[in-house]
Amino acid sequence: MTTARARLTARTAGPAYRVDLDDGAGHTWYADEPTALGGGDTAPTPDHLLLSALGACTAITLRMYAARKQWPLESVAVELALDPDGTPAAGTDITRTIHLGGPLDAGQRTRLLQIANACPIHRLLTGEVRVASRLAD
């Protein structure tokens, strides 16, 4: 049996659309919808959680790479927007603006952008994704 890269359980039974998320490693967080959509607005929406995965992966990947290279990267801020110009005719658009802090030269900055485009969540979102769904017995 192979080991999954990540596992998660999402449960809803309480207020309207609130979902409890549990990774089985002691971390619990939540998702919800805004009140305008019938939710309680008690947590980020699924769209925000998706963007947070890309933002976190980008920032972590850049910090790890810069540390290995011993580059003077002091901070990373990632701004993300899902369909920033409204719903496109086809597909989905995500814009990502990366702010790098520290005395980096132009070559280092260019390489860090390349590395951001190779972070695991970026590759997942831009690659082929298959979702196999079934009902439990």
C-alpha positions, 0 to 999 in steps of 0.5 A, spaced: 500 500 500 502 506 498 502 512 502 498 518 500 502 525 500 497 528 504 490 526 507 484 530 510 477 529 513 472 534 512 466 534 516 459 538 516 454 537 521 453 543 525 451 550 523 449 551 515 455 550 511 461 550 516 466 545 515 471 542 520 477 540 517 482 535 520 489 532 518 489 527 523 496 530 525 492 534 531 491 540 526 484 542 525 481 548 521 475 550 518 471 553 512 465 556 511 461 561 506 459 568 507 452 570 510 450 572 503 451 565 501 447 562 507 453 561 511 455 563 517 462 567 515 466 564 521 472 561 517 475 562 510 471 560 504 474 554 500 476 559 494 480 562 500 483 555 502 485 554 495 489 560 494 492 559 501 495 553 499 498 556 493 501 562 497 503 558 503 507 553 498 510 559 494 513 562 500 515 556 504 519 554 497 522 560 496 525 561 503 527 553 503 531 555 496 534 561 498 536 558 505 540 552 501 543 557 496 545 562 502 541 568 499 539 574 503 532 573 502 529 576 508 521 576 507 516 573 502 509 576 501 504 573 496 498 576 493 493 572 490 487 573 486 482 568 483 479 570 477 481 577 478 477 580 472 471 576 473 469 569 471 473 567 464 470 564 458 473 558 460 478 555 465 480 559 471 485 564 472 489 566 478 494 572 479 500 571 484 504 577 485 510 575 489 514 581 494 521 579 495 525 582 501 532 583 502 538 585 498 537 580 492 540 581 485 537 581 479 539 574 477 537 571 484 530 575 483 529 571 476 531 565 479 526 565 485 520 567 480 522 560 476 522 556 483 516 559 485 513 556 478 515 550 480 513 549 487 509 543 489 502 546 489 503 550 483 505 544 479 499 541 482 494 546 480 497 547 473 498 539 471 493 534 470 489 532 476 484 526 477 479 526 482 476 519 484 469 520 488 465 514 491 460 513 496 462 510 502 459 503 504 
